[in-house]
Amino acid sequence: MRFSIARRLVVAVAMVLSAWTAARADVLVQIDKSSQRMSVSVDGAIRYDWPVSTGRRGYGTPSGVFHPQMMARRWFSRKYHHSPMPHSIFFYHGFAIHGTTDISRLGGRASHGCVRLHPSHAAVLFSLVRRAGVRNTRIEIN
């Protein structure tokens, strides 16, 4: 039995679309400032739950729903003494989720408003968001 060219084309397009949909993943990052925790879900399933540090007194972390605006594997703060901000995911003006070397303070408010993570966790999150794409990533901060 021979397939027509049109039928082959339809099958090929269907295969490409199904592969594209399977590769796409929605990433949801939920940050709870009261518990200083971040949960990361991929396609609705929670994958990670990590301690974070958000803004200390006088340096609030904004609340709301955001999407990544810019990403940088290596970044240094222009405002705070050129401090390293590895695996930065900027989500609102100069605020970012990023790795920190001050890991002993994770789980408590310690930053100037950014959301700090363990460097290895920041690298994992950065990779997930890059793979999923900024349009498919949602950041919720409460």
C-alpha positions as CSV (number, residue, x, y, z in Angstrom):
1,M,0.0,0.0,0.0
2,R,1.5,3.3,-1.0
3,F,1.1,6.6,0.9
4,S,0.4,9.7,-1.1
5,I,2.8,12.6,-0.7
6,A,0.2,14.7,1.1
7,R,-0.4,11.9,3.6
8,R,3.3,11.5,4.3
9,L,3.5,15.3,4.8
10,V,0.6,15.2,7.3
11,V,2.3,12.4,9.2
12,A,5.6,14.2,9.3
13,V,4.1,17.4,10.5
14,A,2.2,15.5,13.3
15,M,5.4,13.8,14.4
16,V,7.3,17.2,14.6
17,L,4.4,18.8,16.5
18,S,4.2,16.0,19.0
19,A,8.0,16.1,19.6
20,W,7.8,19.8,20.1
21,T,5.0,19.6,22.6
22,A,6.7,16.8,24.5
23,A,9.9,18.9,24.7
24,R,8.1,22.0,26.0
25,A,7.8,22.2,29.7
26,D,6.0,24.8,31.8
27,V,8.0,25.9,34.8
28,L,6.4,27.4,37.9
29,V,8.6,29.0,40.6
30,Q,6.7,29.8,43.8
31,I,8.5,31.8,46.5
32,D,7.0,32.1,50.0
33,K,8.7,35.0,51.8
34,S,7.2,34.0,55.2
35,S,8.7,30.5,55.1
36,Q,11.8,31.5,53.0
37,R,11.2,28.6,50.7
38,M,11.0,28.1,46.9
39,S,9.2,25.3,45.1
40,V,9.8,24.6,41.5
41,S,7.2,22.7,39.4
42,V,7.6,21.4,35.9
43,D,4.4,20.6,34.0
44,G,2.4,20.7,37.3
45,A,4.6,18.3,39.2
46,I,6.7,19.7,42.1
47,R,10.4,18.9,41.3
48,Y,12.3,20.9,43.9
49,D,11.8,22.6,47.3
50,W,14.7,24.8,48.4
51,P,15.5,27.3,51.1
52,V,16.0,30.9,49.9
53,S,16.8,34.3,51.3
54,T,14.6,37.2,50.3
55,G,14.9,40.9,51.3
56,R,15.8,41.8,54.8
57,R,14.1,44.7,56.7
58,G,14.2,47.9,54.6
59,Y,14.9,45.9,51.4
60,G,11.7,44.2,50.4
61,T,11.4,41.6,47.7
62,P,8.4,42.5,45.5
63,S,5.3,40.3,45.7
64,G,3.3,39.3,42.6
65,V,3.4,37.3,39.4
66,F,6.3,37.7,37.1
67,H,8.1,36.2,34.1
68,P,11.8,36.3,33.5
69,Q,13.0,39.5,31.7
70,M,16.6,38.7,31.3
71,M,19.0,35.8,32.2
72,A,22.7,35.9,32.8
73,R,25.0,33.0,33.7
74,R,27.6,35.4,35.2
75,W,26.5,38.7,36.6
76,F,27.9,41.2,39.1
77,S,25.8,43.7,41.0
78,R,26.3,47.3,39.8
79,K,24.6,48.6,43.0
80,Y,26.2,46.5,45.7
81,H,30.0,46.4,45.5
82,H,30.2,44.3,42.4
83,S,28.9,41.3,44.3
84,P,28.6,38.1,42.3
85,M,25.1,37.0,41.2
86,P,25.7,33.7,39.4
87,H,22.9,32.2,37.3
88,S,20.7,35.3,37.5
89,I,17.1,35.3,36.4
90,F,15.9,38.9,36.4
91,F,12.2,39.2,36.9
92,Y,11.3,42.8,37.9
93,H,13.6,45.8,37.3
94,G,16.9,45.0,39.0
95,F,15.4,42.1,41.1
96,A,16.7,38.6,40.3
97,I,16.7,35.1,41.5
98,H,20.4,34.1,41.8
99,G,23.0,32.0,43.5
100,T,24.9,33.2,46.6
101,T,28.0,32.3,48.4
102,D,26.4,33.3,51.7
103,I,24.7,29.9,52.0
104,S,24.7,29.9,55.9
105,R,22.0,32.6,55.7
106,L,19.6,30.7,53.4
107,G,16.2,30.2,55.1
108,G,16.3,33.7,56.6
109,R,15.8,37.2,55.2
110,A,19.3,38.5,54.2
111,S,19.3,40.1,50.8
112,H,18.8,43.6,49.4
113,G,15.6,42.4,47.7
114,C,16.8,39.6,45.4
115,V,15.9,36.0,45.9
116,R,19.1,34.1,46.8
117,L,19.6,30.4,46.3
118,H,22.4,27.9,46.9
119,P,24.7,28.1,43.8
120,S,23.9,24.5,42.7
121,H,20.2,25.1,43.0
122,A,20.5,28.4,41.0
123,A,22.3,26.5,38.3
124,V,19.5,23.9,38.1
125,L,16.8,26.5,38.0
126,F,18.7,28.5,35.4
127,S,18.9,25.5,33.2
128,L,15.2,24.6,33.6
129,V,14.1,28.1,32.7
130,R,16.4,28.3,29.7
131,R,15.1,25.0,28.4
132,A,11.5,25.9,29.0
133,G,11.8,29.5,27.8
134,V,10.8,32.7,29.5
135,R,7.3,32.6,28.1
136,N,6.7,29.2,29.7
137,T,8.1,30.3,33.0
138,R,6.0,31.9,35.8
139,I,7.4,33.3,39.0
140,E,5.0,33.8,41.9
141,I,6.2,35.6,45.0
142,N,4.0,35.8,48.1
